[in-house]
Amino acid sequence: MEAKELIGNGFIGNAAAAARLSKRAAGQGGGGHAYLLTGPSGIGKHTLSERFAAALLCEKPDGPCGTCTSCLLREAGNHPDYHRLPDEGNLTIAQVRDLSRALTLAPHSARHQVGLIPDAHRLGIPAQNALLKLLEEPPRRAILILTAQSPASLLPTTVSRCQRVPLGPVPAGELTKALAQRGVEDAEGIGARAGQRPGTAIRLADDPAADAAIRETESALLDIVREPVPQRLALAKRLADEPDALPERLDTWIGLYRDSLRGGTPGGARGGAGQGHTAERLAEAVPLAKRIDSLVRLFAARRKLRYNPNTQLLLEQLFLNLGT
């Protein structure tokens, strides 16, 4: 099995991105020293970045094989040449400097020193500035992998020094087929409610409570665009008391507004169930110009969540400007 098949094996969608990273891991076609995988939450960034790291560290040039000593060490979290920053919390200058020092060392056993920064939008400006020296003067055998929802969430100087690998929503038919092969019931509806994001779709299929939460979030958006001011402010207060759920809510609403601009459903076709139907109703309720403005405001609100804002005030300002 070729490298592109190993990295992409079982990975749903974005085959071109998987093939590109596979070629780099196999030492084919040249390549950079830093890669930035971008796309909405649940699209597969974390899965693909981990597979890319595994391929770079694998003892076999067409890996990851999953059975060699290097693969087993990485899976156990003990590989001396693999340096992964934490998944939770803001990332600090000290963490970036420690990562930079580790990547300057010669590899212990693998072909490369590999660093992974998941959700790199958690890097503040000082931390990104600390990262610039590593990006500008990369060690010869080091490769850095970053993931982020959008290039706009990082400094232009950071983005410009990385090879960008964008990931996008998976076509409805492809996702439905993949979910059905996994034994998922209502594969088409779940894919639509997930905004054609494979990771989110799998989570919804495995967790009925999460699926119900997505339905409630979609319904809440329709309430926001239709209700008068007092009801919008009341909803802002209620949702502000659930801060951990806000990123997912905003991502869902962003997906709905995007789909409403594409004609009502993921991929541009009208009709269908789940999120596609909700996007269609949104398109009917809100004029085009206002939908564009609302999408910009949603992106801005999503970014502001990184800075520990007054959540209720942020939502009140957002809800007063969504819809009509």
C-alpha positions as CSV (number, residue, x, y, z in Angstrom):
1,M,0.0,0.0,0.0
2,E,1.4,3.4,-1.0
3,A,2.0,6.2,1.5
4,K,-0.9,8.2,0.3
5,E,-3.2,5.2,0.9
6,L,-1.8,4.6,4.4
7,I,-2.2,8.2,5.6
8,G,-5.6,8.5,3.8
9,N,-6.8,5.0,4.6
10,G,-10.2,5.4,6.4
11,F,-9.9,9.2,6.3
12,I,-13.1,10.7,4.9
13,G,-12.7,13.4,2.3
14,N,-9.9,15.8,1.4
15,A,-8.0,13.1,-0.4
16,A,-5.7,15.7,-2.2
17,A,-4.5,17.0,1.2
18,A,-3.8,13.5,2.4
19,A,-1.9,12.7,-0.7
20,R,0.1,15.9,-0.6
21,L,1.2,15.2,3.0
22,S,2.0,11.6,2.2
23,K,4.3,12.6,-0.6
24,R,6.1,14.9,1.8
25,A,6.5,12.2,4.4
26,A,7.9,9.9,1.8
27,G,10.4,12.5,0.7
28,Q,8.8,12.9,-2.7
29,G,8.4,16.2,-4.6
30,G,10.3,18.4,-2.2
31,G,8.5,20.1,0.7
32,G,8.6,22.7,3.4
33,H,9.6,22.7,7.0
34,A,6.3,23.9,8.4
35,Y,2.7,23.0,7.5
36,L,-0.5,24.7,8.5
37,L,-3.7,22.6,8.2
38,T,-6.8,24.8,8.3
39,G,-10.5,24.2,8.3
40,P,-13.6,24.2,10.5
41,S,-13.8,22.1,13.7
42,G,-14.6,18.5,13.1
43,I,-13.3,18.6,9.5
44,G,-10.3,16.2,10.2
45,K,-7.4,18.5,10.9
46,H,-6.3,16.7,14.1
47,T,-6.6,13.3,12.6
48,L,-4.7,14.2,9.5
49,S,-2.0,16.1,11.4
50,E,-1.4,13.1,13.7
51,R,-1.2,10.7,10.7
52,F,1.3,13.1,9.0
53,A,3.4,13.1,12.1
54,A,3.2,9.3,12.4
55,A,4.4,9.0,8.7
56,L,7.3,11.3,9.3
57,L,8.4,9.3,12.3
58,C,7.8,5.8,11.0
59,E,10.8,3.6,10.4
60,K,9.4,2.7,7.0
61,P,9.5,5.3,4.2
62,D,6.0,4.4,3.1
63,G,4.5,4.5,6.7
64,P,2.9,4.9,9.1
65,C,2.9,1.2,9.5
66,G,1.6,1.2,13.1
67,T,3.9,-1.7,14.1
68,C,7.5,-0.5,14.1
69,T,9.2,0.6,17.3
70,S,8.8,4.3,16.3
71,C,5.1,4.0,15.7
72,L,4.6,2.1,19.0
73,L,6.6,4.7,20.9
74,R,4.6,7.6,19.4
75,E,1.3,5.9,20.1
76,A,2.4,5.4,23.7
77,G,3.4,9.1,24.0
78,N,7.1,8.3,24.5
79,H,8.7,9.0,21.2
80,P,11.9,11.1,21.8
81,D,11.6,12.9,18.5
82,Y,7.9,13.8,18.7
83,H,6.9,17.0,20.5
84,R,3.2,17.8,20.8
85,L,1.9,20.9,22.6
86,P,-1.2,20.4,24.9
87,D,-4.7,20.4,23.5
88,E,-6.2,22.6,26.2
89,G,-5.6,26.2,27.3
90,N,-3.7,29.1,25.9
91,L,-0.2,28.3,24.6
92,T,2.6,30.2,26.2
93,I,5.9,31.7,25.1
94,A,7.7,29.2,27.4
95,Q,6.0,26.3,25.7
96,V,7.0,27.6,22.3
97,R,10.6,28.1,23.4
98,D,10.8,24.6,24.8
99,L,9.4,23.3,21.5
100,S,11.9,25.3,19.5
101,R,14.9,24.0,21.6
102,A,13.7,20.4,21.2
103,L,13.4,20.7,17.4
104,T,17.0,22.1,17.1
105,L,18.4,18.8,18.4
106,A,19.4,16.0,16.0
107,P,16.8,13.3,15.8
108,H,17.3,10.5,18.3
109,S,16.0,7.6,16.2
110,A,13.6,8.9,13.5
111,R,14.4,10.7,10.2
112,H,13.0,14.0,11.6
113,Q,12.3,15.9,14.8
114,V,8.5,16.6,14.6
115,G,6.6,19.2,16.4
116,L,2.8,19.5,16.5
117,I,0.8,22.6,17.6
118,P,-2.9,21.7,17.7
119,D,-5.3,24.6,17.5
120,A,-2.5,27.1,16.9
121,H,-5.0,30.0,17.1
122,R,-4.5,29.5,20.9
123,L,-1.0,31.1,20.4
124,G,-1.1,34.8,21.5
125,I,0.9,37.4,19.6
126,P,4.0,37.1,21.9
127,A,4.0,33.3,21.5
128,Q,3.7,33.6,17.7
129,N,6.6,36.1,17.7
130,A,8.6,33.6,19.7
131,L,7.8,31.0,17.0
132,L,9.0,33.2,14.2
133,K,12.7,32.4,14.7
134,L,12.0,28.7,14.3
135,L,9.9,29.3,11.2
136,E,12.5,31.7,9.7
137,E,15.6,29.6,10.5
138,P,14.3,26.0,10.6
139,P,16.6,23.2,11.7
140,R,17.5,21.0,8.7
141,R,15.8,17.8,10.0
142,A,12.8,19.4,11.8
143,I,9.2,19.6,10.6
144,L,6.6,21.7,12.4
145,I,2.8,21.0,12.0
146,L,0.2,23.5,13.0
147,T,-3.6,23.3,12.8
148,A,-6.0,26.2,13.0
149,Q,-9.6,26.9,12.0
150,S,-8.6,29.8,9.8
151,P,-5.4,31.5,8.6
152,A,-7.0,34.7,9.7
153,S,-6.7,33.5,13.3
154,L,-2.9,33.7,13.1
155,L,-0.4,36.5,12.3
156,P,0.3,36.9,8.6
157,T,4.0,36.4,9.3
158,T,3.2,33.0,10.8
159,V,1.0,32.0,7.9
160,S,3.4,33.2,5.3
161,R,6.2,30.9,6.6
162,C,4.0,27.7,6.4
163,Q,2.9,25.5,3.6
164,R,-0.9,25.8,3.8
165,V,-3.1,22.7,3.6
166,P,-6.7,23.7,3.6
167,L,-9.4,21.2,4.4
168,G,-13.0,21.8,3.4
169,P,-16.5,20.2,3.9
170,V,-16.8,16.8,2.3
171,P,-19.4,16.4,-0.6
172,A,-22.7,15.1,0.7
173,G,-22.6,11.9,-1.3
174,E,-19.1,11.0,-0.3
175,L,-19.8,11.6,3.4
176,T,-23.1,9.8,3.3
177,K,-21.5,6.7,1.7
178,A,-18.6,6.7,4.2
179,L,-21.0,7.0,7.2
180,A,-23.3,4.2,5.8
181,Q,-20.2,1.9,5.4
182,R,-19.7,2.5,9.2
183,G,-23.2,1.3,9.9
184,V,-24.6,4.8,10.7
185,E,-28.3,5.1,10.4
186,D,-29.7,8.3,8.8
187,A,-26.2,8.9,7.4
188,E,-27.5,11.6,5.0
189,G,-29.3,13.5,7.8
190,I,-26.4,13.3,10.2
191,G,-23.9,14.4,7.6
192,A,-26.1,17.5,6.9
193,R,-26.5,18.4,10.6
194,A,-22.7,18.1,10.9
195,G,-22.2,20.6,8.1
196,Q,-20.5,17.9,6.0
197,R,-17.7,17.7,8.6
198,P,-16.7,14.0,9.0
199,G,-15.4,14.3,12.6
200,T,-18.5,16.1,13.8
201,A,-20.7,13.6,11.9
202,I,-19.0,10.6,13.5
203,R,-19.4,12.2,16.9
204,L,-23.1,12.9,16.3
205,A,-23.6,9.3,15.2
206,D,-21.9,8.0,18.3
207,D,-23.7,10.3,20.7
208,P,-27.4,10.9,20.4
209,A,-27.2,13.7,23.0
210,A,-24.7,15.6,20.8
211,D,-27.0,15.2,17.8
212,A,-29.9,16.5,19.9
213,A,-27.7,19.5,20.9
214,I,-27.0,20.3,17.3
215,R,-30.7,20.3,16.5
216,E,-31.3,22.6,19.4
217,T,-28.5,24.9,18.3
218,E,-30.0,25.1,14.8
219,S,-33.5,25.9,16.2
220,A,-32.0,28.6,18.4
221,L,-30.5,30.4,15.4
222,L,-33.9,30.5,13.7
223,D,-35.4,31.9,17.0
224,I,-32.7,34.6,17.1
225,V,-33.3,35.9,13.6
226,R,-37.1,36.0,14.1
227,E,-37.6,37.1,17.7
228,P,-37.9,40.7,19.0
229,V,-35.1,42.3,21.0
230,P,-36.2,41.2,24.5
231,Q,-36.2,37.5,23.6
232,R,-32.8,37.8,21.8
233,L,-31.3,39.3,25.0
234,A,-32.8,36.6,27.2
235,L,-31.4,33.9,24.9
236,A,-28.0,35.6,25.0
237,K,-28.1,35.5,28.8
238,R,-29.0,31.8,28.9
239,L,-26.3,30.7,26.4
240,A,-23.7,32.8,28.1
241,D,-24.1,30.5,31.1
242,E,-22.9,27.6,29.0
243,P,-19.5,28.9,27.8
244,D,-18.0,25.5,27.0
245,A,-20.7,24.9,24.4
246,L,-20.3,28.3,22.7
247,P,-17.5,27.5,20.2
248,E,-19.5,24.5,18.8
249,R,-22.6,26.7,18.7
250,L,-20.9,29.4,16.7
251,D,-19.3,26.9,14.4
252,T,-22.7,25.4,13.7
253,W,-24.2,28.8,13.0
254,I,-21.3,29.7,10.7
255,G,-21.9,26.6,8.8
256,L,-25.6,27.4,8.5
257,Y,-25.0,30.9,7.2
258,R,-22.4,29.6,4.7
259,D,-24.8,27.0,3.4
260,S,-27.6,29.6,3.1
261,L,-25.3,31.6,0.9
262,R,-24.6,28.5,-1.3
263,G,-28.3,27.9,-1.9
264,G,-29.6,26.2,1.2
265,T,-27.7,23.0,1.7
266,P,-24.1,21.9,1.9
267,G,-22.7,21.7,-1.6
268,G,-25.2,24.1,-3.1
269,A,-28.2,21.9,-3.8
270,R,-31.5,23.0,-2.4
271,G,-33.8,20.7,-0.3
272,G,-32.8,17.9,2.0
273,A,-32.9,17.3,5.7
274,G,-31.1,18.4,8.8
275,Q,-28.8,21.4,8.5
276,G,-29.6,21.8,4.8
277,H,-33.3,22.3,5.6
278,T,-32.4,24.8,8.4
279,A,-30.1,26.8,6.0
280,E,-32.9,26.9,3.5
281,R,-35.3,28.4,6.1
282,L,-32.6,30.8,7.1
283,A,-32.2,32.0,3.5
284,E,-36.0,32.5,3.3
285,A,-36.1,34.5,6.5
286,V,-33.0,36.8,6.1
287,P,-32.1,38.9,3.0
288,L,-28.8,38.1,1.2
289,A,-27.0,41.2,2.3
290,K,-27.9,40.7,5.9
291,R,-26.7,37.0,5.7
292,I,-23.3,38.1,4.5
293,D,-23.1,40.7,7.3
294,S,-24.2,38.2,9.9
295,L,-21.5,35.7,8.7
296,V,-18.8,38.3,9.1
297,R,-20.1,39.1,12.6
298,L,-20.2,35.4,13.5
299,F,-16.5,34.9,12.5
300,A,-15.6,38.0,14.5
301,A,-17.4,36.6,17.6
302,R,-15.7,33.2,17.2
303,R,-12.3,34.9,17.2
304,K,-13.1,37.0,20.3
305,L,-13.9,33.9,22.3
306,R,-10.2,33.3,22.5
307,Y,-9.6,36.4,24.6
308,N,-11.9,35.5,27.5
309,P,-14.4,38.3,26.8
310,N,-17.6,39.3,28.6
311,T,-19.5,36.4,27.0
312,Q,-23.0,37.8,27.7
313,L,-22.1,41.2,26.2
314,L,-20.5,39.5,23.2
315,L,-23.6,37.4,22.5
316,E,-26.0,40.4,23.1
317,Q,-24.1,42.5,20.5
318,L,-24.1,39.5,18.1
319,F,-27.7,38.6,18.5
320,L,-28.9,42.1,18.0
321,N,-27.3,42.1,14.6
322,L,-28.2,38.6,13.4
323,G,-31.1,38.3,11.0
324,T,-33.6,41.1,10.4
